[in-house]
């Protein structure tokens, strides 16, 4: 009979997934929502964890609170409770005893599990009266074979990322059906000598064992091979693009004479730290070459990145080129503009500020000045990315807190001129693993030392029961003439979240916690003029406390602010909390950061304790990566560069360093990867980064 379904006699990696046994057109559409279109996609859809099913043991040997597997025959089944709250209870026996098993709200099991049925069940052992007990265990019906014939071994059941329309169990079944047919079609991208030198499993073995491990060691052996492949492709993509940029792009060298250097330094009015001097030297060397600088300048909060960036900007301006300084928020852009104007007061350098919500007349004036080359340095936000902004003599792009911008946004700015120099700033110290991946195409300068006069910031974790003493400490600082930040995770309260919000809590501060002091509200949704007014009054000391959101995370420099209170601190990442904490301790007085949290989650408390132990941003960044992953550091819009399926940047540092060295050697041996032994590696590289590799150089 013709069923209307096309039969496929054998599967290939490029066979549509609908032809896998048990799939069909309807389930194929559901698999598409997970990015699974072909059989190759299916077998490269890897589990994210495993459910361990131990080898079975006699019921009489069960131990309380341990996970165990039993094999036995059901002797009795009954149902308790009313509809919607039913519990199915089965007694399972073997030669050594009886175990009671309970399934809640699973009435459909009554037709499957009757007296005489032989089952294997895996679950945590508890006790009910004098019997061992399992609640909602995993189970499988074995059949009617004698116990001596049951195949019984330790198992590791893969659990796959799933969604509401298709389950992990279905995905596992489809992979088990397809894998034996196609696993031998998998070509290994690694030359044999490299794979053996690195003691890595063959790729087809790794794929098979990652889906169907037979022992616990299989999982890690397979994972390391698959993770290495991901990291190697990443390193090849980064290094190939970096080599291409260096070959194909040219820039006008920026000459920094002794006279230019002297005039720039005279503007600072302070001595650069050794770390700043080192960064300036590296940047000056880059600017002097005939290819564009691509450099990341990272430093802890308050370490003086802006001074180094301004040195680079003034050197470029002295060579009659224009400079763009891109900031993620209007507040930060305004702060940079104000500081730069102060530093350059009385000079002939024209500095403008371009923001999205400026009056049209003022905006048009700035656009004309930029297009005519009269503006030497423009500070701004996303408004600088618009097509109407013309900067014909653009020589240097400086991007502050670059992880706030998407790759394509930065590419737009770079496209406004032919190969300008490019300087990335971040006060979120980058862990080595991320510096070698996401920012691997950039040269890195790091300022480790802090400017003289920076005060240590004491950090404490405060529970609700201690909050009255904490607020008394805040009031004591304000009475002494100091100022405070009070930070909230939300602007407006959300009914579904039990979190305090700045717009509501500012009134609580005014009438209770900080009664008698001038308290103002600051958040990113306020009109620009209002934000400017609040910040000006706070900077002038007319406002004693700001009730704010994370809009104050970067760029706010008020030396008189000595105390910060962060509500619901567990809701923030470590690096973000460290950034917030950097708003205090900028003056002559000791400072304090109070993290308010009633979290009882051990992981959350461990995270917050890191802030209390150290003020070293590099230590904090590594810990943040380990606990939260790379998203906190690089942001959620750096697409294509950290989307690993198997590799884990927090645990695979050795594989990352290994893959980086191997990528360097491979490119040195065969720059285009055109040798026959590199053919599969090249194909995989194009498949993985075909759409995004052209963006690597603007990361």
C-alpha positions, -999 to +999 in steps of 0.1 A: +000+000+000+013+035-008+015+055+024+025+087+005+059+088+023+091+087+003+113+058+016+150+064+021+170+032+020+200+046+037+207+078+056+234+103+048+246+133+068+227+157+045+195+136+045+165+157+057+158+147+093+122+137+085+135+104+070+150+092+103+130+063+116+101+076+137+104+113+127+082+122+097+072+157+085+054+168+116+082+161+140+107+173+115+091+207+117+094+206+155+131+196+153+136+226+130+128+249+159+159+235+176+181+241+145+179+204+134+172+201+097+194+172+086+207+140+100+241+157+104+225+184+125+208+157+146+239+137+155+257+170+163+229+180+187+247+171+220+233+164+255+239+189+282+238+164+311+233+128+318+210+109+342+230+082+359+213+048+363+235+026+385+238-011+380+209-027+399+213-040+434+192-062+457+163-045+474+176-058+507+209-038+503+193-004+496+207+026+517+188+056+528+193+088+507+214+070+480+203+068+443+199+032+433+185+009+406+163-021+415+149-048+393+119-066+406+084-079+400+053-058+409+033-077+436+006-051+443-007-018+428-033+006+443-044+042+439-048+068+467-063+103+467-088+121+446-087+133+410-058+157+403-041+146+435-038+109+429-008+088+439-001+054+423+016+030+447+033-002+436+051-028+457+081-042+439+097-075+452+129-094+446+144-123+465+157-101+492+128-078+500+101-053+490+104-016+479+074+007+477+073+030+447+050+061+445+041+081+413+022+113+419-004+125+393+004+097+369-029+078+366-020+066+331+006+042+347-022+021+362-028+004+328+010-003+323+020-014+358+000-044+370+009-073+393+035-096+377+051-069+355+089-069+358+104-034+360+137-017+366+134+016+386+160+042+395+155+068+421+166+082+455+159+059+484+137+071+513+118+052+539+081+045+545+075+027+578+097-004+575+100-004+537+125+013+514+107+038+491+112+056+459+091+086+447+086+093+410+116+072+399+127+066+363+115+032+353+115+008+324+093-023+318+116-053+312+091-079+303+084-114+315+119-129+313+134-145+344+156-122+364+187-141+355+182-132+318+179-094+324+208-074+309+218-052+337+246-026+336+253+010+347+238+034+323+242+071+315+210+084+298+217+116+278+195+146+284+191+170+254+180+207+252+143+205+244+112+226+242+075+224+247+069+207+213+095+180+214+110+162+244+146+151+253+134+115+252+122+118+217+154+134+206+174+106+222+153+080+204+159+097+170+196+100+176+199+064+186+181+054+154+203+075+131+237+073+147+246+037+138+239+044+101+259+076+097+286+077+124+312+061+100+305+089+075+320+114+099+354+126+086+380+136+111+392+172+106+425+167+125+456+153+108+464+119+125+497+132+138+481+162+155+454+141+170+478+115+184+502+142+197+473+157+217+460+123+229+425+130+215+399+104+206+389+100+169+360+123+162+335+096+152+343+078+184+338+110+204+304+117+188+292+081+194+304+080+230+291+115+238+256+103+229+259+068+242+285+065+269+290+030+284+311+042+314+316+075+331+351+080+316+336+080+281+318+113+287+348+133+295+371+117+269+344+125+242+337+160+256+373+170+255+377+160+219+346+178+208+355+209+229+389+209+214+374+210+179+352+239+187+381+259+202+404+251+174+379+263+148+375+295+169+412+301+170+416+294+133+389+319+125+403+346+147+439+341+135+430+338+098+410+370+100+437+388+119+463+378+093+439+389+065+434+423+082+471+429+086+478+420+050+449+439+034+443+470+054+465+501+055+465+532+076+484+564+076+511+562+103+506+586+132+539+603+140+544+613+177+574+636+180+590+646+213+572+680+210+538+663+205+544+640+234+555+669+256+524+690+247+500+661+254+515+653+288+514+690+298+476+687+294+472+660+321+486+678+351+497+645+367+523+618+363+512+587+344+515+554+364+539+527+351+509+508+338+496+538+319+531+545+305+534+509+292+500+512+276+509+545+260+541+530+246+523+501+230+496+523+215+522+548+202+540+519+185+508+507+169+498+541+157+532+546+140+527+515+118+512+515+083+484+492+093+454+500+116+458+496+153+434+470+168+440+472+205+421+464+237+430+485+267+417+468+299+421+480+334+403+478+367+379+504+378+396+538+382+430+527+368+431+556+343+421+542+309+406+575+298+439+593+301+456+568+279+428+570+254+430+608+254+468+605+248+460+584+217+433+608+206+455+639+209+483+622+190+459+615+161+445+650+162+481+664+161+484+645+128+453+663+114+429+634+117+395+632+135+386+611+165+354+594+176+348+585+212+318+561+215+302+556+249+272+532+257+251+557+277+243+594+275+255+599+311+288+583+303+292+603+271+285+635+290+310+626+317+337+619+290+329+651+272+330+672+303+364+657+314+380+661+280+368+697+277+383+704+311+416+689+301+417+707+268+405+741+281+423+769+262+435+746+234+426+748+197+411+713+198+373+714+191+354+688+210+317+682+204+290+660+220+265+641+198+235+625+215+203+609+201+178+633+216+196+666+210+177+696+195+178+694+157+195+727+153+224+718+176+227+684+160+228+698+125+256+722+135+277+694+149+271+673+118+283+701+095+313+707+117+322+670+115+317+668+078+338+699+073+366+685+094+363+714+119+354+690+148+386+673+159+370+650+185+334+639+189+321+621+219+287+604+216+264+574+219+246+553+193+238+585+175+273+584+160+263+552+141+236+569+120+242+572+082+238+610+084+270+612+104+299+619+081+335+619+094+357+622+063+391+624+081+384+598+108+417+585+121+408+568+154+378+551+169+377+548+207+349+526+221+344+526+258+328+496+276+327+480+242+307+449+254+277+472+254+277+474+216+269+447+191+295+437+165+275+451+136+270+484+154+308+488+157+312+478+121+289+507+111+312+532+128+344+516+113+328+518+078+327+557+080+363+558+071+389+537+054+406+516+080+409+539+110+428+529+140+407+512+167+410+513+205+387+494+227+384+503+264+369+481+292+368+485+329+356+449+331+388+430+333+388+402+307+397+367+319+425+351+298+401+326+282+380+354+268+409+375+258+421+345+237+387+339+221+362+368+218+390+394+217+416+371+201+421+394+170+430+424+192+463+431+208+458+436+245+472+462+269+466+459+306+469+485+333+473+466+366+482+495+389+459+521+403+464+559+403+479+574+435+452+584+461+426+558+453+410+546+486+402+509+494+365+500+494+354+478+522+326+455+511+301+438+533+272+414+528+242+426+548+211+405+557+177+421+565+182+416+602+213+438+601+199+465+578+191+490+605+228+492+615+238+495+578+215+524+572+228+541+603+263+538+588+250+555+556+234+583+576+267+588+595+286+593+562+260+618+550+261+637+583+299+639+578+293+657+545+298+627+522+274+613+495+258+579+487+245+558+459+216+535+466+212+510+437+181+490+427+177+463+400+145+478+386+132+512+376+095+503+382+082+475+403+071+443+385+043+424+401+058+390+393+091+398+408+096+404+446+121+431+440+124+467+451+124+494+424+141+528+424+111+549+414+091+536+443+118+533+469+131+568+465+101+579+485+109+554+512+144+568+514+131+604+516+106+598+544+123+571+564+158+557+558+174+590+547+149+615+560+163+650+563+188+645+534+183+655+498+176+623+478+171+622+441+161+596+415+183+587+385+176+561+358+181+556+321+145+562+311+145+598+324+146+627+299+182+638+291+177+673+306+164+658+339+193+634+341+218+661+335+202+683+362+202+655+388+239+646+380+250+682+381+234+687+415+249+654+428+283+663+415+280+698+431+271+682+465+235+696+465+221+661+465+233+638+492+220+605+479+210+590+445+184+563+443+195+548+410+196+518+387+227+504+370+228+536+349+255+546+374+276+515+367+302+533+346+316+567+341+302+585+372+331+602+390+321+619+423+350+618+447+329+628+476+307+597+473+319+572+499+291+547+504+271+525+481+241+503+490+230+476+465+196+461+469+190+425+459+227+421+452+223+385+442+205+397+410+237+412+396+268+396+382+301+399+400+317+420+374+287+443+374+288+447+412+325+454+409+318+481+384+291+496+407+315+495+436+340+515+416+317+545+419+329+550+455+365+552+468+374+578+442+384+605+467+404+610+499+381+592+523+378+554+530+347+540+514+321+513+519+299+491+497+270+473+513+255+444+495+219+438+507+207+402+501+186+376+518+194+350+492+197+315+507+212+299+476+247+286+484+260+296+449+246+331+452+262+336+487+295+322+474+295+347+446+288+376+469+315+365+493+340+369+465+333+407+464+338+408+502+372+391+500+389+410+471+389+442+452+410+427+424+389+430+393+409+404+375+403+378+402+366+388+402+363+385+364+377+349+365+353+339+392+324+355+373+333+335+342+335+303+363+301+309+379+281+326+353+297+320+319+310+345+293+278+364+288+283+387+318+317+398+305+312+401+268+275+409+267+247+391+249+252+407+214+287+395+206+272+368+183+292+341+166+322+342+189+313+325+221+284+302+212+301+269+221+280+238+223+305+216+243+335+237+252+334+255+285+356+285+288+356+283+326+371+248+327+388+243+294+418+267+297+442+239+289+423+230+257+421+267+247+459+272+251+464+239+232+441+249+204+456+283+201+491+269+197+479+243+172+460+270+152+492+291+150+512+261+138+486+251+112+484+285+097+522+289+097+524+256+078+495+261+055+481+297+056+450+290+035+445+254+048+445+242+012+466+211+017+447+178+013+451+169+049+435+201+060+405+199+036+380+187+062+392+213+087+387+241+061+352+228+052+342+228+089+357+263+094+336+277+065+305+259+077+309+272+113+319+308+105+308+315+070+284+343+079+303+358+108+340+354+102+340+387+083+330+404+115+358+390+137+380+420+131+356+444+147+351+424+179 
